Amino acid sequence: MEVAHHLLLITLFALLVSTATARGVKKVANVTYDGRSLLIDGKRELLFSGSIHYPRSTPDMWPDLLQKARHGGLNVIQTYVFWNIHEPIQGQFNFTGNYDLVKFIKLVQQHDMYVTLRVGPFIQAEWNHGGLPYWLREVPDIVFRSDNEPFKTRMKKYVEKIIDMMKKENLFAPQGGPVILAQIENEYNHVQLAYRHKGDSYVQWAAKLALSTNAGVPWIMCKQKDAPDPVINTCNGRHCGDTFSGPNKPNKPSLWTENWTAQYRVFGDPPSQRAAEDISFSVARFFSKDGSLANYYMYHGGTNFGRTSSAFSTTRYYDEAPLDEFGLQREPKWSHLRDLHKALNLCKKALLWGDSSFQKLTKHTEVRVYEKTGTNICAAFLTNNDTKKETTIKFRGEEYYLPPRSISILPDCKTVVYNTQTIVSQHNSRNFEKSTAAGNLKWKMFSEAIPTSKEVPVTSQAPAELYGLLKDTTDYAWYTTRINLGKRDLPMRDDILPVLRVMSLGHALLAFANGEYIGSAHGSHEENSFVFEKAVNFTPGTNQISLLASTVGLPDSGAYMEHRYSGPKAITILGLNTGTIDLTVNGWGHQVGISGEKLEIFTEEGSKKVQWKDVSGTGPAVAWYQSKFNAPEGREPVAIRMAGMGKGMIWVNGRNIGRHWMSYLSPIGQPTQSEYHIPRAFIKPTDNHLVVFEEEKASPEKIEILTVNRDTICSLITEYHPPNVKSWAREDSHIRPVVDVIKAGASLKCPNHKKIDTVEFASFGDPFGICGNFQLGKCNAPVAKQIVEQNCSGKTSCFIPIDRDLYNKNGDPCPDVEKTLAVQVKCSY
């Protein structure tokens, strides 16, 4: 009986352990490092990491994002900790909703991945004020990020609070949690020289602070060549395999904290892209040169909700990442990198325990080999650095074809399982479709009153500095003054008008004279300051001048951030008969914020506090618009296209989804961002309250509610493409095929269990173009579409072989042409 009972307890314990493991609960792990990699319980690891920032998405999105990251081959998630959202008011903390750091980290663990926690507390990240709360600016005698006691005191208190929170929740690896790395500071080498010896001593102090927390995991400093021992210095950049000078001590591993998957965008930017081939080349090169951890920044960028973005940064963040702003897989970037991780994992034993060798074959070609003597463990990286010409090289008696600027990975030093330039995974195209269920928007308007010096009387001689006036509580402040002009002061000719000139340190402003809108002007990310100049029809007597100055986020980088300034600097009237009049010290009134904000008319309850009227034609400057809509059909992500609008903010059911700025056109004549993400979590089934604050004259009837999908999927395969890496596996130190026939072909898989509904394009010959825009070349097999339909129609996934005999049964019209198979299909439920 006792034996049976004992066996039952053992069985139950095993079941509990099994269940815990299935839920992603890791055992207690000791994390150290050597000169090759991090050591988790003494075992070397290859780590593929991606940045996903919890406040840039919603908690209901986190599981799907993490699942896609895991399926994409990641085993680490990296995130910053955002001080200014957690402690917006000194001593008052918020870790709820989008800001629930602990919940996010626990979800990562449930998805069986590790965490790199970038505590900062300065993070940059294109985030408002680089993550530093505004109230820090008002601490007497403070100097940010320097050996300055007022700053160090607050930084120490905050860092210790975050680490203590992690410890209490048992989130560090030695406690059984997923956090295996922590970062102190961020890219400090950029500004260190500006602080001279106080910069040097600050680095030492920051390292000691990190170590004093006894987190139990290694600490890193990115882009910090002089990272004090035992802190690891790491690389940020696009090509750390070539630009990283390496660890500053031989016992430290080579880690890559930020591999930029595209480029963050600011308002006024044209589209920003980075090819999947370039990213995969950079990662393969880094791991071929002793790298052991590479992090994609960003893997999912997400959305800068509300006022969280830094100066001029768009609401959409790193949309070109493997997971786009809406959390959809951007192909081929997501799957080409997934295949890369698979290929590198096939090389794992050789990379982590083999001896490396290097051979330069020609000016542009080279071979890097990792091999363990006396075993079958061997991996080779064949590289063609020529950006224009393909080549064929000989390696260990065999010939290998290398496309331009590519790396072929041979996990057994014989078999090519992956090439960085030849994408065998699928492509896709993003579609924005007008929602039927949301209905046609019916708009009502409330116009802000333009204040004068009567309502906003003089409070100082000169205009107040804008950052200090707003204290990061709003984007907006009114500046008012008045001037008396006699009839003889004004020009006598009808074709001449005086000009109001405002020299501003940024970021934007609207100008009004006697309650009439004159115009607007703004700076840019590169140059915040600007000059506003407009002709004004002043009248004899008292003239009221009202300026609505605004910020578009606080700065997020550079030295001495606490001394940055913004707002109107000098105001003059030119062209008067009496000469130029300087209004800078004329006496100015100030009003922080706009009335609609104070009344919270962006909420259902607050909207009842003002009188709304029907919209007729183009609305005036500085106006509010509201409408209602039903939840869009289906489960796809939702966006709003802000056609017809200028600049302002958007709220849905009282939630601020960010700044829109349609009137700031890029050099190619288009808004930098036209569609804005409305998370499904913000939307009710019916009667959703949509409110837009608009600074400029605008036409809201052009706004559309959209659903977003990537149901257009494609493949573009040539005859020289290798088979997919999933065709092989490692068994007993040998690379063996896991499919019956190893051959190249087009693999397609619909998202969300949808099925292939329509074959929109198919060509076997010399087609060209990209997914969503393929075109026939001069050579095409007429049966191509029929073959694709036979293989794919009605299926969730399919494979179409690339085989001349299959497509050219009646003869090949162009036998000398190297064949390409291009396929585009549409998925649906």
Residue pairs with C-beta under 8 A, 6 or more apart in sequence:
23 110
24 109
24 110
24 111
24 112
24 113
25 109
25 110
25 176
26 109
26 112
26 173
26 176
26 177
26 178
27 176
28 173
28 174
28 175
28 176
29 40
29 41
29 173
29 174
29 176
29 180
30 39
30 40
30 41
30 42
30 173
30 174
31 38
31 39
31 40
31 173
31 174
31 180
31 181
31 216
31 217
31 218
32 38
32 39
32 42
32 218
33 39
33 218
33 232
33 251
33 252
33 253
34 44
34 251
34 253
35 247
35 250
35 251
35 252
35 253
36 44
36 253
36 290
36 292
36 352
37 44
37 45
37 46
37 47
37 253
37 292
37 293
37 352
38 44
38 45
38 47
38 180
38 181
38 218
38 253
38 292
38 293
39 45
40 173
40 180
44 292
44 352
44 353
45 75
45 292
45 352
46 287
46 292
46 293
46 344
46 345
46 348
46 351
46 352
47 75
47 76
47 114
47 292
47 293
47 294
48 73
48 74
48 75
48 76
48 293
48 294
48 341
48 344
49 74
49 75
49 76
49 77
49 78
49 116
49 293
49 294
49 295
49 296
50 69
50 72
50 74
50 76
50 77
50 78
50 295
50 296
50 298
50 299
50 300
50 322
51 77
51 78
51 79
51 258
51 295
51 296
51 297
51 298
51 299
51 300
52 65
52 66
52 69
52 77
52 78
52 79
52 298
52 299
52 300
52 302
52 323
53 79
53 80
53 82
53 125
53 298
53 301
53 302
54 62
54 79
54 98
54 99
54 100
54 101
54 104
55 82
55 85
55 98
55 99
55 305
55 308
56 300
56 301
56 302
56 303
56 304
56 305
56 317
57 65
57 98
57 300
57 302
57 303
57 327
57 679
58 97
58 98
58 679
58 681
58 682
59 97
59 98
59 100
59 103
59 104
59 681
60 679
60 680
60 681
61 327
61 679
61 681
62 103
62 104
62 107
63 107
63 111
64 327
65 300
65 323
65 327
66 77
66 107
66 108
66 111
66 113
67 111
68 323
68 327
68 329
68 334
69 77
69 111
69 113
69 299
69 300
69 323
70 111
70 112
70 113
71 338
72 299
72 322
72 329
72 334
72 335
72 337
72 338
72 341
73 337
73 338
73 340
73 341
73 342
73 345
74 113
74 299
74 341
75 112
75 113
75 114
76 113
76 114
76 115
76 116
76 180
76 293
76 295
77 108
77 113
77 114
77 115
77 116
77 299
78 115
78 116
78 118
78 257
78 295
78 297
79 101
79 104
79 115
79 116
79 117
79 118
80 118
80 120
80 123
80 125
80 127
80 131
81 101
81 117
81 118
81 119
81 120
81 121
81 123
81 131
81 162
82 99
82 123
82 125
82 127
82 131
83 120
83 121
83 123
83 131
83 132
83 133
83 158
84 127
84 128
84 129
84 131
84 132
84 133
84 134
85 94
85 99
85 308
86 93
86 94
86 95
86 99
86 101
87 93
87 94
87 133
87 158
88 94
88 133
89 133
89 135
90 133
90 135
93 161
95 101
95 102
95 165
98 305
101 165
102 165
102 166
102 169
102 171
105 115
105 117
105 166
105 169
105 171
105 177
105 178
105 179
106 169
106 171
108 114
108 115
108 178
109 115
109 171
109 177
109 178
113 178
114 173
114 178
114 179
114 180
114 181
115 171
115 177
115 178
115 179
115 180
115 181
116 179
116 180
116 181
116 182
116 183
116 220
116 257
116 295
117 166
117 179
117 181
117 182
117 183
118 182
118 183
118 186
119 159
119 162
119 163
119 182
119 183
119 184
119 210
120 131
120 183
120 184
120 185
120 186
121 131
121 132
121 155
121 158
121 159
122 130
122 131
122 132
122 144
122 145
122 185
122 186
123 130
123 131
123 186
124 130
124 131
124 186
124 187
124 310
124 556
124 557
125 131
125 310
125 556
126 264
126 304
126 309
126 310
126 313
126 317
126 556
127 304
127 308
127 309
127 310
127 556
128 307
128 308
128 309
128 310
128 472
128 553
128 554
128 556
129 310
129 472
129 554
129 555
129 556
129 561
130 310
130 555
130 556
130 557
130 561
131 556
132 144
132 561
134 471
134 472
134 554
135 471
136 142
136 144
136 151
136 154
136 562
137 467
137 468
137 562
138 471
139 150
139 151
139 154
140 150
141 148
141 150
142 148
142 150
142 151
142 562
143 150
143 151
143 195
143 198
143 560
143 562
144 151
144 560
144 561
144 562
145 151
145 185
145 188
145 191
145 195
145 202
145 559
145 561
146 195
146 198
146 199
146 202
147 195
147 197
147 198
147 199
147 201
147 202
147 205
148 198
148 202
152 202
152 205
155 206
155 209
156 209
159 184
159 209
159 210
159 213
160 213
163 182
163 213
163 215
166 172
166 177
166 179
166 215
167 175
167 215
169 177
170 176
170 177
171 177
171 178
171 179
172 179
172 215
172 216
172 217
173 179
173 180
173 216
173 217
174 216
174 217
175 216
179 215
179 217
180 217
180 218
181 217
181 218
181 219
181 220
182 210
182 215
182 217
182 218
182 219
182 220
183 219
183 220
183 221
183 222
183 257
184 206
184 207
184 209
184 210
184 219
184 220
184 221
184 231
185 203
185 206
185 221
185 224
186 222
187 222
187 223
187 224
187 236
188 199
188 202
188 203
188 206
188 221
188 223
188 224
189 223
189 224
189 225
189 226
190 223
190 557
190 558
191 199
191 558
191 559
192 199
192 200
192 202
192 203
193 199
194 559
194 560
195 202
195 559
200 226
203 221
203 224
203 226
203 227
203 228
204 228
206 221
207 219
207 221
207 227
207 228
207 231
208 228
210 219
210 231
211 219
211 230
211 231
218 230
218 231
218 232
219 230
219 231
219 232
220 227
220 231
220 232
220 233
220 234
220 255
220 257
221 227
221 231
221 232
221 233
221 234
222 233
222 234
222 235
222 236
222 257
222 258
223 233
223 234
223 235
223 236
224 231
224 233
224 234
225 233
225 245
225 248
226 233
226 248
227 233
227 248
229 249
230 252
232 247
232 252
232 253
232 255
233 247
233 248
233 252
234 255
234 256
234 257
235 243
235 244
235 254
235 255
235 256
235 257
235 258
236 256
236 257
236 258
236 260
236 297
237 243
237 244
237 258
237 259
237 260
238 259
238 260
238 274
238 278
238 282
239 282
239 285
240 256
240 259
240 282
240 286
240 291
240 294
241 282
241 285
241 286
241 288
241 289
241 291
242 285
244 254
244 256
244 286
246 254
247 253
247 254
253 292
253 293
254 286
254 289
254 290
254 291
254 292
255 291
255 292
255 293
256 286
256 291
256 293
256 294
256 295
257 295
257 297
258 295
258 297
259 279
259 282
259 283
259 286
259 294
259 295
259 296
259 297
260 274
260 297
261 274
261 279
261 296
261 297
261 298
261 299
261 318
261 320
261 321
261 322
261 333
262 272
262 273
262 274
262 318
262 319
262 320
262 321
263 272
263 274
263 320
264 272
264 301
264 313
264 314
264 317
264 318
265 272
265 313
265 314
265 316
265 319
265 672
265 673
266 311
266 312
266 313
266 314
266 524
266 525
266 672
267 312
267 313
267 314
267 525
267 552
267 661
267 664
267 672
267 673
268 312
268 524
268 525
268 664
268 665
268 666
268 672
269 314
269 525
269 666
269 672
270 666
270 667
270 668
270 670
270 672
271 666
271 668
272 320
273 320
274 320
276 332
276 333
276 336
276 337
276 423
277 336
277 405
277 406
277 420
277 421
277 423
279 296
279 333
279 337
280 336
280 337
280 340
280 420
281 405
281 406
281 407
281 420
281 421
283 294
283 337
283 340
283 344
284 340
284 343
284 344
284 381
284 407
284 409
284 420
285 381
285 383
285 407
286 294
287 294
287 344
287 347
287 351
288 368
288 381
288 383
288 407
289 368
290 356
292 351
292 352
296 321
296 322
296 337
297 318
298 317
298 318
298 321
299 321
299 322
299 323
300 318
300 321
300 322
300 323
300 324
300 327
301 316
301 317
301 318
301 319
301 321
301 324
301 325
302 317
302 318
302 325
303 315
303 316
303 317
303 325
303 657
303 658
303 677
303 679
304 313
304 314
304 315
304 316
304 317
304 658
305 315
305 655
305 656
305 657
305 658
306 656
306 657
306 658
307 472
307 474
307 475
307 553
307 656
307 659
308 553
309 315
309 317
309 552
309 553
309 658
309 659
310 553
310 554
310 555
310 556
310 557
311 506
311 507
311 525
311 528
311 551
311 552
311 553
311 554
311 555
311 556
312 507
312 523
312 524
312 525
312 552
312 553
313 525
313 553
313 556
314 661
314 672
314 673
315 657
315 658
315 659
315 660
315 673
315 676
315 677
316 325
316 673
316 676
316 677
317 325
318 325
319 325
320 330
320 333
321 330
321 333
322 329
322 330
322 333
322 334
322 337
323 329
323 330
323 334
324 330
324 430
325 677
326 637
326 639
326 677
326 708
327 637
328 430
328 637
328 708
328 709
328 710
328 751
329 335
329 428
329 710
329 751
330 428
330 430
330 710
331 425
331 426
331 427
331 428
331 710
331 713
331 771
332 423
332 425
332 426
332 427
335 425
335 426
336 423
336 425
338 425
339 418
339 424
339 425
339 724
339 725
339 726
340 418
340 420
342 418
342 725
342 726
343 409
343 411
343 417
343 418
343 725
344 351
344 409
346 379
346 409
346 411
346 417
346 725
346 728
346 729
346 730
346 735
347 370
347 379
347 409
347 411
349 372
349 377
349 730
349 733
350 370
350 371
350 372
350 377
350 378
350 379
350 411
351 370
351 379
353 372
353 377
354 370
354 371
354 372
354 377
354 378
354 379
355 370
355 371
355 372
355 373
356 368
356 369
356 370
357 368
357 369
357 371
358 366
358 367
358 368
358 369
359 366
359 367
359 368
359 369
360 366
361 367
361 393
362 391
362 393
364 384
364 385
364 386
364 389
364 391
365 382
365 383
365 384
365 385
365 386
365 391
365 393
365 402
366 383
366 385
367 380
367 381
367 382
367 383
367 393
367 395
368 380
368 381
368 383
369 378
369 379
369 380
369 381
369 413
370 378
370 379
370 380
371 377
371 378
371 379
371 413
372 378
375 733
376 412
376 733
376 734
377 733
378 412
378 413
379 409
379 410
379 411
379 412
379 413
380 395
380 409
380 410
380 413
381 407
381 408
381 409
381 410
382 393
382 395
382 400
382 402
382 407
382 408
382 410
383 402
383 406
383 407
384 390
384 391
384 393
384 402
384 403
384 404
384 405
384 406
384 407
385 405
386 404
386 405
387 404
387 405
388 404
389 404
390 401
390 402
390 403
390 404
391 401
391 402
392 399
392 400
392 401
392 402
393 399
393 400
393 402
394 400
396 413
396 414
398 414
400 408
400 416
401 720
402 408
402 419
403 419
403 421
403 422
403 720
404 421
405 421
406 419
406 420
406 421
406 422
407 419
407 420
408 416
408 418
408 419
408 420
409 416
409 417
409 418
409 419
410 416
410 417
411 417
411 728
411 730
411 735
412 734
412 735
414 735
415 728
415 735
416 722
417 722
417 725
417 727
417 728
417 735
418 722
418 725
419 721
419 722
422 718
422 720
422 721
422 722
423 716
423 721
424 717
424 721
424 722
424 723
424 724
424 725
424 744
424 747
425 724
425 747
426 713
426 714
426 715
426 746
426 747
426 748
426 749
427 713
427 714
427 715
427 716
427 770
427 771
428 710
428 712
428 713
428 714
428 771
429 710
429 712
429 713
429 714
429 770
429 771
429 772
430 708
430 709
430 710
431 708
431 709
431 710
431 711
431 712
432 639
432 641
432 675
432 706
432 707
432 708
433 706
433 707
433 708
433 709
434 704
434 705
434 706
435 629
435 632
435 633
435 638
435 704
435 705
435 706
435 707
436 633
437 630
437 631
437 632
437 633
438 629
438 630
438 631
438 632
438 705
439 629
439 630
441 627
441 628
441 629
441 690
441 700
441 701
441 703
441 704
441 705
442 627
442 628
443 614
443 615
443 625
443 626
443 627
443 700
443 701
444 612
444 613
444 614
444 615
444 625
444 626
444 627
445 612
445 613
445 614
445 615
445 619
445 623
445 624
445 625
445 700
446 596
446 601
446 610
446 611
446 612
446 613
446 623
446 624
446 626
447 619
447 620
447 622
447 623
447 624
448 594
448 595
448 596
448 622
448 623
448 624
449 455
449 595
450 512
450 515
450 546
450 622
451 478
451 480
451 546
451 589
451 591
452 480
452 482
452 515
452 544
452 546
453 480
453 481
453 482
453 544
453 589
455 480
455 591
456 478
456 480
456 589
456 590
456 591
457 480
457 589
458 481
458 587
458 588
458 589
459 588
459 589
459 590
460 587
460 588
460 590
461 585
461 586
461 587
461 588
462 584
462 585
462 588
463 479
463 567
463 568
463 569
463 571
463 584
463 588
463 590
464 477
464 479
464 567
464 588
464 590
465 565
465 566
465 567
466 477
466 505
466 549
466 551
466 565
466 566
466 567
466 568
467 551
467 554
467 564
467 565
467 566
467 567
469 477
469 567
469 590
469 592
470 476
470 477
470 551
470 592
472 554
473 592
473 593
474 592
474 593
474 594
474 597
475 550
475 551
475 552
475 649
475 659
476 548
476 549
476 550
476 592
476 593
476 594
476 597
477 548
477 549
477 550
477 567
477 590
477 591
477 592
477 593
478 546
478 547
478 548
478 549
478 589
478 590
478 591
478 594
479 546
479 547
479 548
479 549
479 568
479 588
479 589
479 590
480 544
480 545
480 546
480 547
480 588
480 589
480 590
480 591
481 544
481 545
481 571
481 583
481 586
481 587
481 588
481 589
482 542
482 543
482 544
482 545
483 542
483 543
483 545
483 573
483 581
483 583
483 586
484 541
484 542
484 543
485 538
485 539
485 540
485 541
485 543
485 576
486 540
487 540
488 577
488 578
489 540
489 576
489 577
489 578
490 498
490 538
490 539
490 540
490 576
490 577
491 497
491 498
491 575
491 576
491 577
492 577
496 575
497 535
497 536
497 537
497 538
497 575
498 535
498 536
498 538
498 573
498 574
498 575
498 576
499 533
499 534
499 535
499 536
499 573
499 574
499 575
500 511
500 513
500 518
500 532
500 533
500 534
500 536
500 545
500 571
500 572
500 573
501 531
501 532
501 533
501 571
501 572
501 573
501 574
502 509
502 511
502 521
502 531
502 532
502 533
502 547
502 568
502 570
502 571
503 529
503 531
503 532
503 568
503 569
503 570
503 571
504 521
504 523
504 529
504 530
504 531
504 532
504 549
504 566
504 567
504 568
504 569
505 528
505 529
505 565
505 566
505 567
505 568
505 569
506 522
506 523
506 528
506 529
506 530
506 551
506 566
506 567
507 522
507 523
507 528
507 550
507 551
507 552
507 566
508 520
508 521
508 522
508 523
508 549
508 550
508 552
508 647
509 520
509 521
509 522
509 532
509 547
509 548
509 549
509 550
509 568
510 517
510 519
510 520
510 547
510 548
510 550
510 621
510 622
510 695
510 696
511 517
511 518
511 519
511 520
511 532
511 534
511 545
511 546
511 547
512 518
512 544
512 545
512 546
512 547
512 548
513 536
513 537
513 538
513 543
513 544
513 545
513 546
514 538
514 539
514 543
514 544
515 544
515 546
517 620
517 621
517 622
517 697
518 534
518 536
519 532
519 534
520 532
520 621
520 647
520 695
520 696
521 530
521 531
521 532
522 530
522 552
522 664
523 529
523 530
524 530
528 566
529 569
536 573
538 573
545 571
545 583
547 568
547 571
548 594
548 622
548 695
549 567
549 568
550 695
551 566
552 659
552 661
554 564
555 561
555 564
569 584
570 582
570 584
571 582
571 583
571 584
571 586
572 580
572 581
572 582
572 583
572 584
573 580
573 581
573 583
574 580
594 622
594 693
596 602
596 610
596 624
596 693
597 693
599 606
599 609
599 610
600 606
600 654
601 607
601 609
601 610
601 624
601 626
601 691
602 624
602 651
602 654
602 656
602 691
602 693
603 651
603 654
603 689
604 653
604 654
604 689
607 626
607 689
607 691
610 624
612 626
615 625
615 700
615 701
617 699
618 697
618 698
618 699
619 625
619 694
619 697
619 698
619 699
619 700
620 697
621 694
621 695
621 696
621 697
622 694
622 695
623 693
623 694
623 698
624 691
624 692
624 693
624 694
625 691
625 692
625 694
625 700
626 689
626 690
626 691
626 692
627 690
627 700
628 687
628 688
628 689
628 690
629 688
629 690
629 705
630 685
630 686
630 687
630 688
631 683
631 684
631 685
631 686
631 688
632 638
632 683
632 705
632 706
632 707
633 707
634 707
635 680
635 752
636 707
636 708
636 709
637 677
637 679
637 680
637 707
637 708
638 677
638 678
638 679
638 680
638 683
638 705
638 706
638 707
638 708
639 675
639 676
639 677
639 678
639 705
639 706
639 707
639 708
640 650
640 657
640 675
640 676
640 678
640 690
640 703
640 704
640 705
640 706
641 674
641 675
641 676
641 703
641 704
641 706
642 650
642 660
642 662
642 674
642 675
642 676
642 692
642 703
643 662
643 674
643 702
643 703
643 704
644 662
644 698
644 699
644 700
644 701
644 702
644 703
645 660
645 662
645 663
645 692
645 694
645 696
645 698
645 699
645 700
645 702
645 703
646 661
646 662
646 663
646 694
646 695
646 696
646 697
646 698
647 659
647 660
647 661
647 662
647 663
647 664
647 694
647 695
647 696
648 659
648 660
648 692
648 693
648 694
648 695
648 696
649 656
649 658
649 659
649 660
649 692
649 693
650 656
650 657
650 658
650 660
650 676
650 690
650 691
650 692
651 657
651 689
651 690
651 691
651 692
652 678
652 682
652 683
652 688
652 689
652 690
652 691
653 682
653 683
653 684
653 688
653 689
654 689
655 682
657 676
657 677
657 678
657 679
657 682
658 676
660 673
660 676
660 692
661 671
661 672
661 673
662 671
662 674
663 671
663 696
664 671
664 672
665 671
666 672
675 706
675 708
678 705
692 700
692 703
694 700
709 751
710 751
711 750
711 751
711 754
711 826
711 827
711 828
712 760
712 771
712 772
712 824
712 825
712 826
712 827
713 748
713 749
713 750
713 751
713 771
713 824
713 825
713 827
714 748
714 761
714 771
714 772
714 774
714 822
714 823
714 824
714 825
715 746
715 747
715 748
715 800
715 821
715 822
715 823
716 771
716 820
716 821
716 822
716 823
717 744
717 745
717 746
717 802
717 820
717 821
718 802
718 818
718 819
718 820
718 821
719 744
719 802
719 818
719 819
719 820
720 818
721 744
721 802
722 744
723 742
723 743
723 744
723 745
724 747
726 738
727 737
727 738
727 739
727 742
728 735
728 736
728 737
728 738
729 735
729 736
729 738
730 736
743 801
743 802
743 803
744 801
744 802
745 799
745 800
745 801
745 802
745 821
746 799
746 800
746 802
746 821
746 823
747 797
747 798
747 799
748 756
748 792
748 797
748 798
748 799
748 800
748 823
748 825
749 796
749 797
750 756
750 796
750 797
750 827
751 827
753 796
754 796
754 827
754 828
754 829
755 794
755 795
755 796
755 827
755 828
755 829
756 792
756 793
756 794
756 795
756 796
756 798
756 825
756 826
756 827
757 793
757 825
757 826
757 827
757 828
758 825
758 826
759 785
759 788
759 789
759 792
759 793
759 823
759 824
759 825
760 824
760 825
760 826
761 767
761 774
761 785
761 822
761 823
761 824
762 784
762 785
762 787
762 788
762 789
762 822
762 823
762 824
763 774
763 776
763 777
763 780
763 781
763 784
763 820
763 821
763 822
764 780
764 781
764 784
764 787
764 802
764 807
764 819
764 820
764 821
765 776
765 777
765 778
765 779
765 780
765 781
765 784
765 813
765 814
765 817
765 819
765 820
766 777
766 778
766 779
766 780
766 814
766 817
766 819
766 820
767 774
767 775
767 776
767 777
767 780
767 820
767 822
768 774
768 775
768 777
768 822
769 775
769 822
771 824
772 824
774 822
774 824
778 814
779 813
779 814
779 817
780 813
781 807
781 808
781 813
783 807
783 809
784 807
784 821
787 800
787 806
787 807
788 800
788 823
788 825
791 798
791 799
791 800
792 798
792 800
792 823
792 825
800 821
800 823
802 819
802 821
804 812
804 819
807 819
